[in-house]
């Protein structure tokens, strides 16, 4: 289809035709084209590092100005606007070099073109040394304006990758964010007060949206985010079999549900599932409503464990605790663990052995505050993890565990900010529906957002997504996927 130039008629009678060209020099249909946020380093830096996963500067565009010789300005300015229309960034004195007149502007007597213009995900990328004259920070859903002599010559929307499958972009993922206090009524894990904690998290989501704009994906306006501060839950669930799922050898369970005594005799060879069913029946006889959930069998487990919780007739969770004068469980082989969340020493996080289920403390925390909506991504912020070296983790639905589409971050994960982009990285695991990393079994890719261990606050750090990353996210989480997380927005 021939390109449709963007004519700009002014009060002084001059008319400038503006054309758009891609990195290969092809003239694009201005009325149907758009700018895309760069998914990689510019060509010269990419060649230095070997970061050649996509065509060099593939997302860049250049503006072509055609008219009379006196109308074609020797330089222009480019203004970047946010989705709401306010200014985000601007570059001035962008040179316009003379070029042959394309057939799409045959009536013009002169044409000039700008350098290839990169739209970047953040200011650090836009301001990298040597790149500022042709790089501008952009926001998905925003636009670029081409200006000369204080006149707007053309406007170009910023959307997703210029590939057919992303025609529905931008895509919106719904987040549900909960900030957990370490003690009931205590201060938030970050910031000086609740308001500042919310502001910090809003900013982190905005940065995350900027990065995922490379794929035409964002996570909502800051003011509309579902953010709340919550207290750690009181014990409300009990894991039958704990983690290892050994069968019973015979004994007695002694439990207080609220203030009512629940006792149960276990018998030799009863499975955790059968004991969980008996516990639920006993609780219902006491007037409570029982819920049973199966945990996936962990690598070191004999059988799956089962989680039992009770609700009062009003629907509120009942509090569980051992009887003060009796042992919780006298069965020598069947494990029985009350889920207790004690964040004073940090949240106990999973290891490779129990990564599919999470630790009991993680399950107790998450089951208390997530919404169980499969189309929502729950993000939970805590102060710290119990062991050093972990700043975030995700529960991926395809792993088969009882928890899915969930992310846990600690304060350090937010503090790392642009050195590791922990929230954006963990969201990648959810959207890609993949728990691994590209460098787990291959070449290290420290410039990739999904790199397993890169920490670098420069343009070479873990901030880039490939076209295949974008395609997988759309395939696994977009419209038509088994559980749709990305909706046209």
Protein Blocks (a to p, Z undefined) as FASTA:
>chain_A
ZZdddddddfkopacddddddfkopacdfklgccdddfbdcfklmmmnopafbcehklpc
cddddddfklmcfbdcdddddfkopafbdcehiacddddddfklmmpmbdcddddddddf
bfklmmgghilmmgccddehiacdddeehiafbdcdddddddfklmmpccdddddddddd
fbghiacfedjbfklmmmmmmmmmmmmmmmmmmnopaebjfklpccddddddddfbdceh
ijnopacebiaddddehjaccdddddehiafklmmmmmmmmmmmnopacddddddddfkb
mbdcdddddddfkopacdddddfkbcfblcfklccddddddfknopadddfklmmnopfk
lmmmmmmmmgoiakbccddddfbdfbehiabdcddfklopabehiacddfklmmnmmmno
mmlmmmmmmmnopabdfklmmccdfkbmkbckbccfbfklcfbccfklmmmmmmmmmghi
abacbdcZZ
